[in-house]
Amino acid sequence: MLKLDNQGLVPAIIQDAETNEVLMLGYMNKESLSRTVSSGDVWFFSRSRQELWHKGETSGNFLRLRSIYKDCDNDTILVKASPVGPVCHLNTRTCFVTEAGEMRGLDDDDTR
């Protein structure tokens, strides 16, 4: 059984099904996970807008579902998908383009 957080969400790591490159991190609730499985397109729950989000609906940059895995603690999922276009809203293939380096500038409050 998948463990959801106190807001009913589970982190979803999105990985390119062919290259294994990590593309993004999103959050899913029961409904977005169900729609992902039934439609073959990846859906999320937008924490900022508090609504379902069909990835690519406005941009055309969809994520086509290939497989879903859960981690050993049942509290994170890995979605392997085939991207159609750039994944990031900054028009890059992945959201992970900036190296964090030594993480300077973070104080204790920023890491919680």
MDAnalysis code that builds the backbone (N, CA, C; Angstrom):
import MDAnalysis as mda
import numpy as np

u = mda.Universe.empty(336, n_residues=112, atom_resindex=np.repeat(np.arange(112), 3), trajectory=True)
u.add_TopologyAttr("name", ["N", "CA", "C"] * 112)
u.add_TopologyAttr("resid", np.arange(1, 113))
u.add_TopologyAttr("resname", ["MET", "LEU", "LYS", "LEU", "ASP", "ASN", "GLN", "GLY", "LEU", "VAL", "PRO", "ALA", "ILE", "ILE", "GLN", "ASP", "ALA", "GLU", "THR", "ASN", "GLU", "VAL", "LEU", "MET", "LEU", "GLY", "TYR", "MET", "ASN", "LYS", "GLU", "SER", "LEU", "SER", "ARG", "THR", "VAL", "SER", "SER", "GLY", "ASP", "VAL", "TRP", "PHE", "PHE", "SER", "ARG", "SER", "ARG", "GLN", "GLU", "LEU", "TRP", "HIS", "LYS", "GLY", "GLU", "THR", "SER", "GLY", "ASN", "PHE", "LEU", "ARG", "LEU", "ARG", "SER", "ILE", "TYR", "LYS", "ASP", "CYS", "ASP", "ASN", "ASP", "THR", "ILE", "LEU", "VAL", "LYS", "ALA", "SER", "PRO", "VAL", "GLY", "PRO", "VAL", "CYS", "HIS", "LEU", "ASN", "THR", "ARG", "THR", "CYS", "PHE", "VAL", "THR", "GLU", "ALA", "GLY", "GLU", "MET", "ARG", "GLY", "LEU", "ASP", "ASP", "ASP", "ASP", "THR", "ARG"])
u.atoms.positions = np.array([
    [0.843, -1.182, 0.000],
    [0.000, 0.000, 0.000],
    [0.885, 1.241, 0.000],
    [0.608, 2.160, -0.886],
    [1.368, 3.398, -1.009],
    [1.047, 4.326, 0.162],
    [2.094, 4.903, 0.776],
    [1.917, 5.818, 1.909],
    [1.883, 7.256, 1.405],
    [0.779, 7.931, 1.648],
    [0.636, 9.336, 1.283],
    [0.989, 10.204, 2.488],
    [1.448, 11.433, 2.240],
    [1.759, 12.336, 3.348],
    [0.466, 12.901, 3.935],
    [0.583, 13.812, 4.906],
    [-0.607, 14.336, 5.582],
    [-1.481, 15.206, 4.682],
    [-1.004, 15.535, 3.485],
    [-1.815, 16.269, 2.506],
    [-2.358, 15.341, 1.420],
    [-2.133, 14.038, 1.600],
    [-2.619, 13.068, 0.627],
    [-1.771, 12.969, -0.621],
    [-0.483, 13.341, -0.504],
    [0.413, 13.371, -1.661],
    [1.581, 12.413, -1.501],
    [2.139, 12.023, -2.633],
    [3.350, 11.211, -2.667],
    [4.311, 11.853, -3.674],
    [5.607, 11.972, -3.313],
    [6.578, 12.495, -4.279],
    [6.718, 11.532, -5.454],
    [6.820, 12.099, -6.649],
    [6.964, 11.298, -7.868],
    [8.199, 11.775, -8.629],
    [9.218, 10.935, -8.647],
    [10.425, 11.217, -9.417],
    [10.146, 10.795, -10.852],
    [10.378, 11.695, -11.793],
    [10.132, 11.389, -13.201],
    [11.466, 11.148, -13.880],
    [11.586, 9.994, -14.524],
    [12.828, 9.574, -15.165],
    [12.551, 9.225, -16.626],
    [13.472, 9.612, -17.503],
    [13.352, 9.256, -18.916],
    [13.453, 7.735, -19.044],
    [12.472, 7.115, -19.660],
    [12.419, 5.658, -19.772],
    [13.555, 5.093, -20.615],
    [14.097, 5.871, -21.528],
    [15.175, 5.381, -22.397],
    [16.562, 5.680, -21.850],
    [16.772, 6.896, -21.354],
    [18.120, 7.312, -20.933],
    [18.350, 7.190, -19.435],
    [17.287, 7.022, -18.659],
    [17.323, 7.002, -17.192],
    [17.685, 8.348, -16.571],
    [17.701, 9.418, -17.366],
    [17.961, 10.754, -16.837],
    [16.780, 11.192, -15.967],
    [17.081, 11.768, -14.799],
    [16.023, 12.305, -13.949],
    [15.542, 13.609, -14.568],
    [14.237, 13.708, -14.803],
    [13.672, 14.855, -15.500],
    [13.060, 15.887, -14.567],
    [12.358, 15.429, -13.545],
    [11.688, 16.366, -12.642],
    [11.193, 15.630, -11.408],
    [10.743, 16.407, -10.445],
    [10.068, 15.886, -9.266],
    [8.714, 16.564, -9.189],
    [7.686, 15.769, -9.053],
    [6.342, 16.307, -8.882],
    [5.662, 15.586, -7.736],
    [4.417, 15.913, -7.504],
    [3.641, 15.259, -6.452],
    [2.346, 14.746, -7.042],
    [1.933, 13.581, -6.566],
    [0.690, 12.975, -7.031],
    [-0.214, 12.685, -5.845],
    [-1.514, 12.782, -6.092],
    [-2.497, 12.290, -5.134],
    [-3.153, 11.058, -5.765],
    [-4.125, 10.488, -5.084],
    [-4.760, 9.274, -5.608],
    [-5.358, 9.499, -6.993],
    [-6.010, 10.644, -7.182],
    [-6.674, 10.903, -8.463],
    [-5.673, 11.087, -9.599],
    [-4.599, 11.835, -9.356],
    [-3.614, 12.037, -10.430],
    [-2.908, 10.728, -10.772],
    [-2.657, 9.900, -9.776],
    [-2.045, 8.597, -10.036],
    [-2.995, 7.711, -10.837],
    [-4.264, 7.727, -10.479],
    [-5.267, 6.951, -11.212],
    [-5.388, 7.422, -12.662],
    [-5.410, 8.732, -12.872],
    [-5.497, 9.269, -14.238],
    [-4.240, 8.940, -15.043],
    [-3.097, 8.955, -14.384],
    [-1.848, 8.600, -15.062],
    [-1.922, 7.174, -15.587],
    [-2.347, 6.266, -14.729],
    [-2.427, 4.853, -15.111],
    [-3.483, 4.634, -16.191],
    [-4.643, 5.265, -16.052],
    [-5.728, 5.014, -17.011],
    [-5.519, 5.703, -18.356],
    [-4.860, 6.868, -18.364],
    [-4.718, 7.622, -19.617],
    [-3.412, 7.362, -20.359],
    [-2.377, 6.950, -19.622],
    [-1.064, 6.784, -20.248],
    [-0.265, 8.073, -20.320],
    [-0.849, 9.185, -19.884],
    [-0.155, 10.467, -19.746],
    [0.073, 10.724, -18.263],
    [1.161, 11.414, -17.928],
    [1.464, 11.684, -16.524],
    [0.680, 12.900, -16.038],
    [0.028, 12.721, -14.902],
    [-0.730, 13.771, -14.217],
    [-0.091, 14.003, -12.851],
    [-0.190, 15.221, -12.350],
    [0.311, 15.572, -11.026],
    [-0.779, 16.296, -10.259],
    [-0.488, 16.542, -8.975],
    [-1.292, 17.466, -8.191],
    [-0.424, 18.680, -7.939],
    [-0.869, 19.844, -8.390],
    [-0.123, 21.086, -8.203],
    [-0.337, 21.591, -6.780],
    [0.735, 21.626, -6.001],
    [0.628, 22.111, -4.625],
    [0.372, 23.614, -4.587],
    [0.906, 24.353, -5.545],
    [0.712, 25.812, -5.537],
    [-0.704, 26.197, -5.968],
    [-1.252, 25.483, -6.940],
    [-2.598, 25.804, -7.432],
    [-3.691, 24.965, -6.767],
    [-3.262, 23.928, -6.044],
    [-4.207, 23.030, -5.368],
    [-5.212, 22.426, -6.341],
    [-4.664, 21.899, -7.467],
    [-5.533, 21.271, -8.466],
    [-4.746, 20.243, -9.264],
    [-5.481, 19.375, -9.940],
    [-4.844, 18.401, -10.822],
    [-4.167, 19.120, -11.969],
    [-3.060, 18.540, -12.431],
    [-2.255, 19.147, -13.488],
    [-1.882, 18.056, -14.487],
    [-2.406, 18.165, -15.690],
    [-2.071, 17.247, -16.777],
    [-0.821, 17.784, -17.454],
    [0.318, 17.170, -17.192],
    [1.595, 17.659, -17.721],
    [1.528, 17.728, -19.242],
    [1.750, 18.925, -19.780],
    [1.742, 19.124, -21.223],
    [0.451, 19.669, -21.789],
    [-0.574, 19.771, -20.955],
    [-1.884, 20.210, -21.452],
    [-1.826, 21.597, -22.101],
    [-1.072, 22.515, -21.532],
    [-0.982, 23.852, -22.131],
    [0.245, 24.006, -23.023],
    [1.345, 23.334, -22.685],
    [2.599, 23.505, -23.440],
    [2.742, 22.541, -24.609],
    [2.032, 21.416, -24.547],
    [2.224, 20.364, -25.540],
    [3.378, 19.437, -25.197],
    [4.059, 19.700, -24.089],
    [5.208, 18.887, -23.665],
    [4.744, 17.807, -22.691],
    [4.129, 16.782, -23.236],
    [3.555, 15.704, -22.437],
    [4.622, 14.734, -21.953],
    [4.256, 13.972, -20.938],
    [5.050, 12.837, -20.480],
    [4.204, 11.590, -20.702],
    [4.684, 10.670, -21.537],
    [3.963, 9.430, -21.826],
    [4.448, 8.344, -20.868],
    [3.534, 7.791, -20.113],
    [3.844, 6.788, -19.101],
    [4.410, 5.518, -19.723],
    [5.480, 5.010, -19.146],
    [6.042, 3.714, -19.541],
    [5.939, 2.707, -18.400],
    [6.253, 3.131, -17.164],
    [6.139, 2.236, -16.009],
    [6.190, 3.049, -14.724],
    [5.718, 2.433, -13.642],
    [5.729, 3.065, -12.323],
    [6.289, 2.065, -11.315],
    [7.184, 2.550, -10.465],
    [7.762, 1.758, -9.385],
    [7.532, 2.490, -8.069],
    [7.479, 1.738, -6.973],
    [7.449, 2.368, -5.656],
    [8.722, 1.983, -4.919],
    [9.153, 2.848, -4.011],
    [10.388, 2.572, -3.283],
    [10.124, 1.583, -2.145],
    [11.201, 1.193, -1.463],
    [11.121, 0.165, -0.428],
    [10.290, 0.592, 0.779],
    [10.124, 1.891, 0.996],
    [9.313, 2.391, 2.108],
    [7.875, 2.693, 1.694],
    [7.570, 2.530, 0.423],
    [6.228, 2.799, -0.118],
    [5.804, 4.258, 0.025],
    [6.797, 5.186, 0.079],
    [6.432, 6.591, 0.253],
    [6.956, 7.506, -0.850],
    [7.478, 6.924, -1.908],
    [7.936, 7.673, -3.082],
    [7.731, 6.784, -4.298],
    [7.352, 7.389, -5.418],
    [7.236, 6.597, -6.637],
    [8.210, 7.114, -7.692],
    [8.594, 6.208, -8.557],
    [9.442, 6.508, -9.706],
    [8.599, 6.259, -10.945],
    [8.425, 7.294, -11.738],
    [7.653, 7.184, -12.973],
    [8.631, 7.237, -14.132],
    [8.690, 6.165, -14.902],
    [9.498, 6.162, -16.118],
    [8.579, 6.581, -17.255],
    [9.011, 7.614, -17.978],
    [8.155, 8.201, -19.006],
    [8.978, 8.583, -20.226],
    [8.288, 8.744, -21.332],
    [8.903, 9.261, -22.553],
    [8.442, 10.700, -22.723],
    [9.377, 11.654, -22.636],
    [8.995, 13.058, -22.767],
    [8.722, 13.443, -24.214],
    [7.726, 14.286, -24.403],
    [7.430, 14.875, -25.706],
    [7.788, 16.355, -25.575],
    [8.994, 16.703, -25.968],
    [9.463, 18.080, -25.815],
    [10.152, 18.305, -24.488],
    [10.546, 19.554, -24.222],
    [11.219, 19.888, -22.967],
    [10.296, 19.633, -21.773],
    [10.868, 19.173, -20.678],
    [10.074, 18.875, -19.489],
    [9.923, 20.100, -18.592],
    [10.977, 20.877, -18.462],
    [10.982, 22.008, -17.536],
    [10.267, 23.227, -18.117],
    [9.645, 24.010, -17.241],
    [8.983, 25.250, -17.675],
    [9.988, 26.281, -18.183],
    [11.287, 26.057, -17.924],
    [12.346, 26.932, -18.448],
    [12.808, 26.491, -19.833],
    [12.058, 25.550, -20.426],
    [12.312, 25.049, -21.778],
    [13.594, 24.221, -21.879],
    [13.928, 23.515, -20.800],
    [15.068, 22.602, -20.803],
    [14.559, 21.173, -20.707],
    [15.381, 20.244, -21.149],
    [15.005, 18.833, -21.168],
    [14.671, 18.313, -19.769],
    [15.421, 18.792, -18.768],
    [15.243, 18.373, -17.386],
    [15.168, 19.597, -16.487],
    [14.545, 19.436, -15.338],
    [14.509, 20.532, -14.361],
    [15.815, 20.623, -13.581],
    [16.674, 19.624, -13.709],
    [17.920, 19.569, -12.949],
    [19.090, 19.989, -13.828],
    [19.236, 21.297, -14.022],
    [20.307, 21.817, -14.880],
    [21.332, 22.642, -14.115],
    [21.018, 23.025, -12.888],
    [21.921, 23.858, -12.106],
    [22.583, 23.026, -11.022],
    [23.903, 22.918, -11.093],
    [24.636, 22.171, -10.077],
    [24.583, 22.931, -8.759],
    [24.298, 22.224, -7.690],
    [24.142, 22.864, -6.383],
    [25.477, 23.214, -5.743],
    [26.570, 22.614, -6.211],
    [27.877, 22.906, -5.626],
    [27.917, 22.527, -4.164],
    [28.454, 23.409, -3.361],
    [28.587, 23.131, -1.933],
    [27.362, 23.555, -1.141],
    [26.334, 24.027, -1.808],
    [25.098, 24.442, -1.156],
    [25.339, 25.602, -0.198],
    [26.286, 26.465, -0.535],
    [26.550, 27.648, 0.292],
    [25.327, 28.554, 0.312],
    [25.175, 29.247, 1.400],
    [24.080, 30.195, 1.508],
    [22.832, 29.619, 2.149],
    [22.842, 28.331, 2.433],
    [21.693, 27.730, 3.103],
    [21.917, 27.779, 4.606],
    [20.947, 28.291, 5.328],
    [21.059, 28.193, 6.778],
    [20.170, 27.054, 7.240],
    [20.168, 26.784, 8.508],
    [19.424, 25.636, 9.030],
    [17.946, 25.690, 8.673],
    [17.356, 26.876, 8.634],
    [15.931, 26.992, 8.317],
    [15.624, 26.621, 6.873],
    [16.598, 26.767, 5.970],
    [16.378, 26.473, 4.554],
    [16.424, 24.984, 4.240],
    [16.891, 24.171, 5.161],
    [17.077, 22.749, 4.874],
    [16.016, 21.879, 5.523],
    [14.992, 22.479, 6.057],
    [13.937, 21.673, 6.701],
    [12.903, 21.262, 5.714],
])
